[in-house]
């Protein structure tokens, strides 16, 4: 005989203001509509099945240890720092965040149409992120130590993005930064613009497809690096030093220096530097299509 389960009751809290210490502690199955969280700490802690829509967050650490929650059309002020930690199964849409240090040690994150105006230490040690139309500004080290990330539509001018990240797929991005994708593993970037110095150093299984790359000394010390149909800006010199690489480059590349292994083919190559500092196996084959020259 089937058990008749009672429907879960969802409380709706609308048009109210909460402040101080843990005002909504251990709240469950609740909708917060047009609610303001003022100065204080840990407003929504140890909660589950929460929906926040049209809300404003001004106090510290509002969402800690929260399970299954939705945030839509909300605003996080600067003081709402470290707002989303140790939580899981979040859906966030149409939200603006001015606070730093968001998303720490979380899993199962789904976000779209979100803008973060201080991305300092944002997305640290998170697992299973799916994002679209995500914009990051300012700050350092977003996506540090993240795993299993998929993003379609991404803009960022934050520094040092995606360090130590693993299993990442990115489409349609414009990333302007320094030291992006350092020591990553199993990362693929499609149809994107990557601007900044020292791209992809010490990476493993980094694959760039239909990307445009600018900045000095890109893609050095990389292991099993793949470039497909990529272009380079004129400032890209000393590329591929000590890397094992399979690269198909369209247009010109200014300078290639001491690649360790693999094949590099470009329409035109300005110069190649092979000196006594090259590391073994030192058997990379470098070709310029237009000049029909092998270096």
C-alpha positions as CSV (number, residue, x, y, z in Angstrom):
1,X,0.0,0.0,0.0
2,X,1.4,3.4,-1.0
3,X,2.1,5.9,1.7
4,X,0.4,9.2,1.2
5,X,3.1,11.8,1.8
6,X,2.0,15.2,2.9
7,X,3.0,18.0,0.6
8,X,5.9,20.1,1.8
9,X,4.7,23.5,3.1
10,X,6.6,26.5,1.7
11,X,6.5,29.5,3.9
12,X,6.6,32.9,2.0
13,X,8.3,35.8,3.7
14,X,7.9,39.0,1.8
15,X,8.8,42.7,2.2
16,X,10.7,42.2,5.5
17,X,14.1,43.3,6.8
18,X,16.4,41.1,9.0
19,X,19.7,42.0,10.7
20,X,21.9,40.9,13.5
21,X,23.2,37.4,14.2
22,X,21.6,34.4,12.4
23,X,18.1,35.8,12.1
24,X,16.9,33.0,9.8
25,X,19.0,30.1,11.2
26,X,17.8,26.6,10.3
27,X,15.0,27.9,8.1
28,X,13.7,25.4,5.6
29,X,11.2,25.2,2.6
30,X,11.0,29.0,2.5
31,X,10.6,31.7,-0.1
32,X,12.2,35.1,0.6
33,X,10.6,37.7,-1.6
34,X,11.8,41.3,-1.6
35,X,13.7,40.7,1.7
36,X,16.6,42.8,2.9
37,X,19.4,41.4,5.0
38,X,21.1,44.3,6.8
39,X,24.3,44.4,9.0
40,X,25.0,41.3,10.9
41,X,26.3,37.8,10.2
42,X,25.2,34.4,8.9
43,X,21.6,35.4,8.2
44,X,20.7,32.2,6.3
45,X,22.8,29.5,7.9
46,X,22.2,25.7,8.1
47,X,19.2,26.0,5.9
48,X,17.7,24.1,3.0
49,X,15.2,24.5,0.1
50,X,15.4,28.3,0.1
51,X,14.3,30.6,-2.7
52,X,15.5,34.2,-2.6
53,X,14.1,36.6,-5.2
54,X,14.3,40.3,-5.5
55,X,16.4,40.4,-2.3
56,X,19.2,42.6,-1.1
57,X,22.0,41.3,1.1
58,X,24.2,43.7,3.1
59,X,25.4,41.6,6.0
60,X,28.4,39.3,6.2
61,X,28.2,35.6,5.3
62,X,24.5,35.3,4.5
63,X,24.5,31.8,2.9
64,X,26.6,29.2,4.8
65,X,25.9,25.5,4.9
66,X,22.8,25.8,2.7
67,X,21.4,22.9,0.7
68,X,19.3,23.3,-2.4
69,X,18.6,27.0,-2.9
70,X,17.7,29.5,-5.6
71,X,18.8,33.1,-5.9
72,X,17.1,35.2,-8.6
73,X,17.3,38.9,-9.3
74,X,19.2,39.7,-6.2
75,X,21.9,42.1,-5.1
76,X,24.9,41.5,-2.9
77,X,26.4,44.7,-1.5
78,X,30.1,45.0,-0.7
79,X,29.6,44.2,3.0
80,X,28.0,40.8,2.0
81,X,31.5,39.4,1.6
82,X,32.1,35.6,1.7
83,X,28.4,35.2,1.1
84,X,28.2,31.7,-0.3
85,X,30.4,29.1,1.4
86,X,30.1,25.3,2.2
87,X,26.8,25.0,0.3
88,X,25.5,22.9,-2.6
89,X,22.8,22.7,-5.3
90,X,22.6,26.5,-6.0
91,X,20.8,28.0,-9.0
92,X,21.6,31.7,-9.4
93,X,20.2,34.0,-12.1
94,X,20.0,37.7,-13.0
95,X,22.1,38.7,-10.0
96,X,24.7,41.5,-9.4
97,X,27.4,41.0,-6.8
98,X,29.6,43.7,-5.5
99,X,31.1,41.6,-2.7
100,X,34.4,39.7,-2.8
101,X,35.2,36.1,-1.9
102,X,32.0,34.5,-3.2
103,X,31.5,30.7,-3.8
104,X,33.9,28.8,-1.5
105,X,34.1,25.0,-1.2
106,X,30.7,24.5,-2.9
107,X,29.3,21.9,-5.3
108,X,26.5,21.7,-7.9
109,X,26.4,25.4,-8.9
110,X,24.3,26.6,-11.8
111,X,24.5,30.3,-12.7
112,X,23.4,32.5,-15.6
113,X,23.4,36.2,-16.3
114,X,25.5,37.0,-13.2
115,X,27.9,39.9,-12.8
116,X,30.5,40.0,-10.1
117,X,32.2,43.4,-9.7
118,X,34.9,42.3,-7.2
119,X,35.9,38.8,-8.1
120,X,38.7,38.6,-5.6
121,X,39.1,35.0,-4.4
122,X,35.8,34.0,-6.0
123,X,35.0,30.4,-6.9
124,X,37.6,28.6,-4.7
125,X,37.7,24.8,-4.4
126,X,34.3,24.4,-6.0
127,X,33.1,21.3,-7.9
128,X,30.6,20.9,-10.7
129,X,29.9,24.5,-12.0
130,X,27.8,25.2,-15.0
131,X,27.6,28.9,-16.0
132,X,26.4,31.1,-18.9
133,X,26.7,34.8,-19.4
134,X,29.0,35.2,-16.5
135,X,31.0,38.4,-16.0
136,X,33.9,38.9,-13.6
137,X,35.6,42.2,-12.8
138,X,38.7,43.1,-10.8
139,X,40.2,40.9,-8.0
140,X,42.6,38.0,-8.1
141,X,42.5,34.2,-8.4
142,X,39.0,33.4,-9.4
143,X,38.3,29.6,-10.0
144,X,41.3,28.6,-7.9
145,X,41.3,24.8,-7.5
146,X,37.9,24.3,-9.1
147,X,36.9,21.0,-10.8
148,X,34.4,20.1,-13.4
149,X,33.5,23.5,-14.8
150,X,31.5,24.3,-18.0
151,X,31.0,27.9,-19.1
152,X,29.4,29.3,-22.2
153,X,29.6,33.1,-22.4
154,X,32.3,34.5,-20.1
155,X,34.0,37.9,-19.7
156,X,36.8,38.5,-17.1
157,X,39.4,41.1,-16.4
158,X,40.4,39.6,-13.1
159,X,44.0,38.5,-12.6
160,X,45.3,34.9,-12.4
161,X,42.1,33.1,-13.4
162,X,41.7,29.3,-13.4
163,X,44.9,28.4,-11.5
164,X,45.1,24.8,-10.5
165,X,41.7,24.1,-12.1
166,X,40.8,20.7,-13.5
167,X,38.3,19.4,-16.1
168,X,37.2,22.7,-17.5
169,X,35.4,23.5,-20.7
170,X,34.9,27.2,-21.8
171,X,33.1,28.6,-24.9
172,X,32.8,32.1,-26.2
173,X,35.0,33.9,-23.6
174,X,37.0,37.1,-23.5
175,X,39.6,36.9,-20.8
176,X,42.0,39.8,-20.2
177,X,44.4,38.9,-17.4
178,X,47.8,37.8,-16.4
179,X,49.0,34.2,-15.6
180,X,45.7,32.6,-16.7
181,X,45.4,28.8,-16.7
182,X,48.6,28.1,-14.7
183,X,49.0,24.4,-13.6
184,X,45.6,23.4,-14.9
185,X,44.7,19.9,-16.0
186,X,42.3,18.9,-18.8
187,X,41.1,22.3,-19.9
188,X,39.6,23.1,-23.3
189,X,38.8,26.6,-24.5
190,X,36.7,27.2,-27.7
191,X,36.1,30.3,-29.8
192,X,37.6,32.7,-27.3
193,X,40.0,35.7,-26.9
194,X,42.8,35.3,-24.4
195,X,44.7,38.4,-23.6
196,X,47.6,38.7,-21.1
197,X,51.1,37.6,-20.3
198,X,52.3,34.1,-19.4
199,X,49.3,32.1,-20.5
200,X,49.0,28.5,-19.6
201,X,52.4,27.9,-18.0
202,X,52.9,24.4,-16.4
203,X,49.6,23.2,-17.7
204,X,48.7,19.6,-18.6
205,X,46.3,18.8,-21.4
206,X,45.4,22.4,-22.2
207,X,43.6,22.6,-25.6
208,X,42.8,25.8,-27.4
209,X,40.4,25.7,-30.4
210,X,39.7,28.7,-32.6
211,X,41.2,31.1,-30.1
212,X,43.0,34.4,-30.5
213,X,46.0,34.9,-28.1
214,X,47.9,38.0,-27.1
215,X,50.6,38.8,-24.6
216,X,54.2,37.9,-24.0
217,X,55.7,34.5,-23.4
218,X,52.5,32.4,-23.8
219,X,52.3,28.6,-23.3
220,X,55.6,27.7,-21.7
221,X,56.4,24.6,-19.6
222,X,53.2,23.1,-20.9
223,X,52.7,19.3,-21.2
224,X,50.6,17.9,-24.0
225,X,49.4,21.3,-25.2
226,X,47.1,21.4,-28.3
227,X,46.2,24.4,-30.4
228,X,43.8,24.1,-33.3
229,X,43.1,26.9,-35.7
230,X,44.4,29.6,-33.4
231,X,45.8,33.1,-34.1
232,X,48.4,35.2,-32.2
233,X,48.9,38.9,-31.6
234,X,52.2,40.5,-32.6
235,X,53.3,40.8,-29.0
236,X,53.4,37.0,-28.5
237,X,57.1,36.3,-28.4
238,X,59.1,33.5,-26.8
239,X,56.2,31.2,-27.1
240,X,56.1,27.5,-26.3
241,X,59.4,27.4,-24.3
242,X,60.1,24.0,-22.9
243,X,56.6,22.8,-23.9
244,X,55.4,19.6,-25.6
245,X,52.9,20.9,-28.2
246,X,50.8,20.1,-31.2
247,X,49.9,23.5,-32.7
248,X,48.1,24.6,-35.9
249,X,48.5,28.4,-36.1
250,X,46.7,30.6,-38.6
251,X,48.4,33.8,-39.6
252,X,51.8,34.8,-38.1
253,X,53.5,34.2,-34.8
254,X,56.3,36.6,-33.9
255,X,58.7,34.2,-32.1
256,X,59.0,30.6,-31.0
257,X,61.6,29.7,-28.4
258,X,63.0,26.4,-27.4
259,X,60.0,24.1,-27.7
260,X,60.7,20.6,-26.3
261,X,58.6,18.2,-28.3
262,X,55.9,18.0,-30.9
263,X,54.9,19.9,-34.0
264,X,54.2,23.6,-34.6
265,X,52.9,24.8,-37.9
266,X,52.0,28.5,-38.7
267,X,51.3,30.4,-41.9
268,X,54.2,32.6,-41.1
269,X,56.9,32.6,-38.4
270,X,58.9,35.7,-37.6
271,X,61.8,34.0,-35.9
272,X,62.7,30.8,-34.0
273,X,65.1,30.8,-31.1
274,X,66.9,27.5,-30.4
275,X,69.8,27.9,-28.0
276,X,71.9,26.0,-25.6
277,X,69.2,26.1,-22.9
278,X,66.7,24.0,-24.8
279,X,65.5,20.9,-22.9
280,X,65.1,17.4,-24.2
281,X,64.0,15.7,-26.2
282,X,64.4,18.9,-28.3
283,X,62.9,17.3,-31.4
284,X,59.9,19.7,-32.0
285,X,59.3,20.2,-35.8
286,X,58.5,23.8,-36.7
287,X,57.2,24.7,-40.1
288,X,56.1,28.0,-41.8
289,X,53.5,27.2,-44.5
290,X,53.8,30.4,-46.6
291,X,57.5,30.2,-46.9
292,X,57.6,26.5,-47.0
293,X,60.4,26.5,-44.5
294,X,61.2,24.0,-41.7
295,X,63.2,25.4,-38.8
